[in-house]
Amino acid sequence: MSRTLSRRRLLELAGVGGVAAVAAGSGGVLVARGGESSDTGTGGTVPFYGDHQAGILTPQQHHLQFASYDVTAANVAELRDLLGSWTGLADRLTRGADPGSGGDEFAPPDDTGEAGGLDPARLTVTVGFGPGLFDGRFGLAGSRPPELADLPRFEKDELEPAQSGGDICVQACSNDPQVAFHAIRNLTRDGRGGVSLRWLQKGFLSPTDGGAGTPRNLMGFKDGTANLDPAKADRMDRNVWAAPGSGFGWMAGGSYLVARKIRIRIEQWDRTALGEQEKFVGRVKDSGAPLLGTAEHEAVKPSKLDVASHIRLANPRTGADSERERILRRGYNFDEGIDGIGQISAGLFFLGYQQDPRRQFVTIQRRLAANDLLNEYLFHTGSAIFAIPPGVQPGGYIGQTLLA
Ligand code: HEM
């Protein structure tokens, strides 16, 4: 019922031309139009529609809400209906169009309301499909790409089923945490009957140097220095977007996402000498430079690093093979109170977009799990893999290339 209501509401909104007045946070007042980006630093809008889904190459917003769902839709028609409804809602949310608490006094409001008057703050909504969607319930078993293989168990994994897996994921990123929360809350509400929540993860990161610098993770190191550059289109074609001609044409323009929830033993790390910390990572803590260097972005010389340092194992720089393994990392820090033994429960929610996780994440993580000097301080508690379908064109819906 609530889904029908909100769909009708969305059509009404589309009828007014998709124009919404949005009050910007730090960036002044904006008027956002569907399909147009109005970008003022941390405020404004990122278009939902496009060849690729937003939220992959989009410069990382400061806040994340990530939801993983089990699909409860009874058949493929219901699944299509759900994704159609989410498409309109995601477009509306990312434009910051606020339907207000309207509706009639005898029904719940169409929108939950907590983003009323807030700038969307570059909200993106990115949807992915987990292996479970291809289990036969929806007649999709033959459409499961081999890249979406279940991840193997890695040494020292301590995975919790309640924080792993899922049939569908939604990554909502915004510079305003309340906007990101609102997006997931309303998509979850709209999806009632078709999906049920399996796990939720929120995250944060803060760019250094007044907004332009590499953010730091909770080990205190700059994280993202040697990341792939999303502006390099040919690199994205080789490492991030699904390979053309893979036989699974519905994924053209899509990508694969690996999510890993990694706890950091913060207290133990904080008792570790600076020299050890830097040796284990392979970089200088303050500047982010490779060890023995001075500038953050100077070339890494593997021979100067411990063979088991994190960056040497993550990227051995042995030529073409190392280059083909590289991933677009988009992870976030998290903290969630204290664990059962009085320690801070915090870490890194690793998100990696890639062309083929078998060649990329799995190869790298096998090396890391076996030898990374950081392992003493890390354990993985959550894991999931998703196929991220291509972007949506106006009039289309999320996953159309798979379900049409
Ligand atoms: C809590 C867990 C982790 C922490 C604290 C961490 C931290 C770091 C740091 C500080 C860097 C150096 C800065 C940079 O170039 O970005 C780095 C690089 C990197 N990390 Fe991690 N990392 C973690 C987990 C992982 C995992 C699970 C992978 C799996 C694929 C991974 C892959 C990489 C890669 C590919 C690089 C770039 C290496 C290079 O090209 O030089 N990291 N990480």
Residues whose N, C-alpha, C, O or C-beta is under 5 A from the ligand:
A	BS01	HEM	N217 M219 F221 K222 D223 G224 T225 A226 N227 I262 V281 I311 A314 N315 L348 F350 F361 I364 Q365
